[in-house]
Amino acid sequence: MTQQPFSQACENNKDPILRVINDIFSTSTHLLEIGTGTAQHAVYFAEHLPHLIWQTSDQFMYLDAISARLAQHQQPNLRLPLTLDVTSVWPIPVSAHLDAIFTANTLHIMSKEMVKAFFKGVGKHLQANAPLCIYGPFKYAGKYTSESNAGFDLRLAEQDPDSAIRDIEWIIQLAEAQGLRLVNDHKMPANNCLLHFVKS
């Protein structure tokens, strides 16, 4: 049996995130989660948003663990993961009815080129007037929002020099280049944010 990874951070932030996305995704029907990770978010959000088809995805190396967790829950609106590398062709037909995208704690793990590819993919596949939600830590005007985030960024650099907490201004610039408008920057616990964009 595949050992399932566990994230305490996911357990801590799932309710604050749900309170925000519950409204944002209230009229969405088909959502793609990019970087499903431990799948704790996917299972919890799919349970509480039963109107929404929740399509999981991640890089190939994580799919077995995601599938194992999903197999324990058998939720009718929760889909087995797609193999998705943001820098490659996304396995989603352009005609797919994709009217929401969600990702959590991914952009600071990705390299800059991967972040650019992420937004290009969102711009290509997300329907007009549909929401994109991004959860995680960001810098504002080049400054960290807390000492703990500054320390976290140092640890990221030690693990992978291509990883880093991203500047919000750069993220907004990449989004706008793909026709995405920032609607709200929700401040979240533990010095994180949830960015709500809408595709024009």
C-alpha positions as CSV (number, residue, x, y, z in Angstrom):
1,M,0.0,0.0,0.0
2,T,1.3,3.4,-1.0
3,Q,2.2,5.5,2.1
4,Q,0.2,8.7,2.1
5,P,2.1,12.0,2.7
6,F,0.5,14.3,5.2
7,S,0.7,18.1,5.6
8,Q,-0.3,19.7,8.9
9,A,-0.4,23.1,7.1
10,C,-3.2,21.7,4.9
11,E,-5.2,20.7,8.0
12,N,-4.6,24.2,9.5
13,N,-5.6,26.2,6.5
14,K,-8.4,24.2,4.9
15,D,-11.2,25.9,6.8
16,P,-10.0,29.5,6.2
17,I,-9.5,28.7,2.5
18,L,-12.9,27.1,2.2
19,R,-14.6,30.1,3.7
20,V,-13.3,32.2,0.8
21,I,-13.6,29.8,-2.1
22,N,-17.1,28.8,-1.0
23,D,-18.4,32.0,-2.5
24,I,-15.9,32.4,-5.3
25,F,-16.7,28.9,-6.7
26,S,-20.4,29.0,-6.0
27,T,-21.4,29.0,-9.6
28,S,-18.5,27.0,-11.0
29,T,-19.0,23.5,-12.2
30,H,-15.6,22.1,-13.4
31,L,-12.5,23.0,-11.5
32,L,-8.9,22.0,-12.1
33,E,-6.6,21.9,-9.1
34,I,-2.9,22.3,-10.1
35,G,-0.4,20.7,-7.7
36,T,-2.8,18.5,-5.7
37,G,0.1,17.4,-3.5
38,T,-1.2,15.3,-0.5
39,A,-4.8,15.6,-1.8
40,Q,-6.0,16.7,1.7
41,H,-7.4,19.9,0.2
42,A,-9.0,18.1,-2.7
43,V,-10.8,15.7,-0.5
44,Y,-12.0,18.3,1.9
45,F,-13.1,20.9,-0.6
46,A,-14.8,18.4,-2.9
47,E,-16.9,17.2,0.1
48,H,-18.0,20.7,1.0
49,L,-18.5,21.9,-2.6
50,P,-20.6,19.0,-3.9
51,H,-21.9,21.0,-6.9
52,L,-18.3,21.2,-8.3
53,I,-16.4,18.6,-10.2
54,W,-12.9,18.7,-8.6
55,Q,-10.2,17.5,-11.1
56,T,-6.9,16.8,-9.3
57,S,-3.5,17.0,-11.1
58,D,0.2,16.9,-10.3
59,Q,3.5,15.7,-11.7
60,F,3.7,12.0,-12.3
61,M,5.8,11.2,-9.2
62,Y,2.9,12.2,-6.9
63,L,0.0,10.5,-8.7
64,D,0.1,7.2,-6.8
65,A,-0.2,8.9,-3.4
66,I,-3.0,11.2,-4.6
67,S,-4.9,8.3,-6.1
68,A,-4.5,6.3,-2.8
69,R,-6.0,9.1,-0.7
70,L,-8.9,9.6,-3.2
71,A,-9.7,5.9,-3.2
72,Q,-10.5,6.1,0.5
73,H,-13.1,8.7,0.0
74,Q,-15.1,7.8,-3.1
75,Q,-16.7,11.2,-3.6
76,P,-18.7,11.4,-6.8
77,N,-17.4,14.9,-7.7
78,L,-13.7,14.1,-7.1
79,R,-11.6,13.0,-10.1
80,L,-8.4,10.9,-10.2
81,P,-5.3,13.0,-11.0
82,L,-4.2,14.1,-14.4
83,T,-0.4,14.1,-15.1
84,L,0.3,17.8,-15.4
85,D,3.6,19.5,-15.8
86,V,3.0,23.2,-16.3
87,T,5.9,23.5,-18.7
88,S,4.5,20.8,-21.1
89,V,1.3,20.5,-23.0
90,W,-1.6,20.4,-20.5
91,P,-3.8,17.3,-20.9
92,I,-6.9,19.4,-21.3
93,P,-8.8,20.0,-24.5
94,V,-9.2,23.6,-25.3
95,S,-12.9,22.9,-25.6
96,A,-13.1,21.6,-22.1
97,H,-15.7,23.2,-19.8
98,L,-13.0,24.5,-17.3
99,D,-14.6,27.3,-15.3
100,A,-12.4,27.4,-12.3
101,I,-8.7,26.8,-11.4
102,F,-7.2,26.5,-7.9
103,T,-3.7,26.0,-6.6
104,A,-2.2,26.2,-3.2
105,N,1.4,26.5,-2.0
106,T,2.9,25.9,-5.5
107,L,4.2,29.2,-7.0
108,H,7.0,29.5,-4.4
109,I,8.0,25.9,-5.2
110,M,8.1,26.4,-8.9
111,S,11.0,28.1,-10.8
112,K,10.4,31.4,-12.4
113,E,10.0,29.7,-15.8
114,M,7.4,27.3,-14.4
115,V,5.4,30.2,-12.9
116,K,5.4,31.9,-16.3
117,A,4.3,28.6,-17.9
118,F,1.6,28.2,-15.2
119,F,0.0,31.6,-16.2
120,K,0.2,30.8,-19.9
121,G,-1.6,27.5,-19.3
122,V,-4.3,29.2,-17.2
123,G,-4.7,31.9,-19.9
124,K,-5.2,29.2,-22.6
125,H,-7.5,26.8,-20.7
126,L,-9.6,28.9,-18.3
127,Q,-13.0,30.1,-19.6
128,A,-13.9,33.7,-19.9
129,N,-15.4,35.2,-16.7
130,A,-14.1,32.3,-14.7
131,P,-12.1,32.5,-11.4
132,L,-8.5,31.6,-10.6
133,C,-7.6,31.2,-6.9
134,I,-3.9,31.1,-5.8
135,Y,-3.1,30.4,-2.1
136,G,0.3,31.0,-0.6
137,P,2.9,33.5,0.7
138,F,3.9,36.6,-1.3
139,K,6.2,39.6,-1.0
140,Y,4.8,43.1,-1.3
141,A,7.1,45.9,-2.7
142,G,10.0,43.5,-2.2
143,K,9.3,43.0,1.4
144,Y,8.2,39.9,3.4
145,T,4.9,40.1,5.3
146,S,6.6,38.5,8.4
147,E,9.9,37.3,9.8
148,S,8.7,33.8,9.5
149,N,8.2,34.2,5.8
150,A,11.7,35.6,5.4
151,G,13.0,32.5,7.2
152,F,10.9,30.3,5.1
153,D,12.3,31.9,1.9
154,L,15.8,31.2,3.1
155,R,14.9,27.5,3.7
156,L,13.4,27.3,0.2
157,A,16.6,28.7,-1.4
158,E,18.7,26.1,0.6
159,Q,16.5,23.3,-0.8
160,D,16.3,24.6,-4.3
161,P,17.8,27.9,-5.6
162,D,15.0,28.1,-8.2
163,S,12.3,28.2,-5.5
164,A,11.4,31.5,-3.8
165,I,8.5,33.5,-2.4
166,R,7.3,35.6,-5.3
167,D,6.7,39.3,-5.6
168,I,3.0,40.0,-5.8
169,E,3.6,42.7,-8.4
170,W,5.2,40.2,-10.7
171,I,2.4,37.7,-10.2
172,I,-0.2,40.4,-11.1
173,Q,1.9,41.4,-14.2
174,L,2.0,37.7,-15.4
175,A,-1.7,37.3,-14.8
176,E,-2.7,40.5,-16.6
177,A,-0.7,39.4,-19.6
178,Q,-3.1,36.5,-19.8
179,G,-6.2,38.5,-19.4
180,L,-6.6,37.9,-15.7
181,R,-7.8,40.7,-13.4
182,L,-7.1,40.7,-9.7
183,V,-10.5,40.9,-7.9
184,N,-9.3,40.5,-4.3
185,D,-6.3,39.8,-2.2
186,H,-7.6,37.9,0.8
187,K,-5.4,38.0,3.9
188,M,-5.2,34.6,5.4
189,P,-3.8,33.1,8.6
190,A,-0.1,32.3,9.0
191,N,0.9,35.2,6.8
192,N,-0.5,33.8,3.6
193,C,-2.9,35.2,1.0
194,L,-5.5,34.0,-1.3
195,L,-5.5,35.8,-4.6
196,H,-8.7,35.8,-6.6
197,F,-8.4,36.6,-10.3
198,V,-11.0,36.5,-13.0
199,K,-10.4,35.8,-16.7
200,S,-11.7,38.6,-18.9
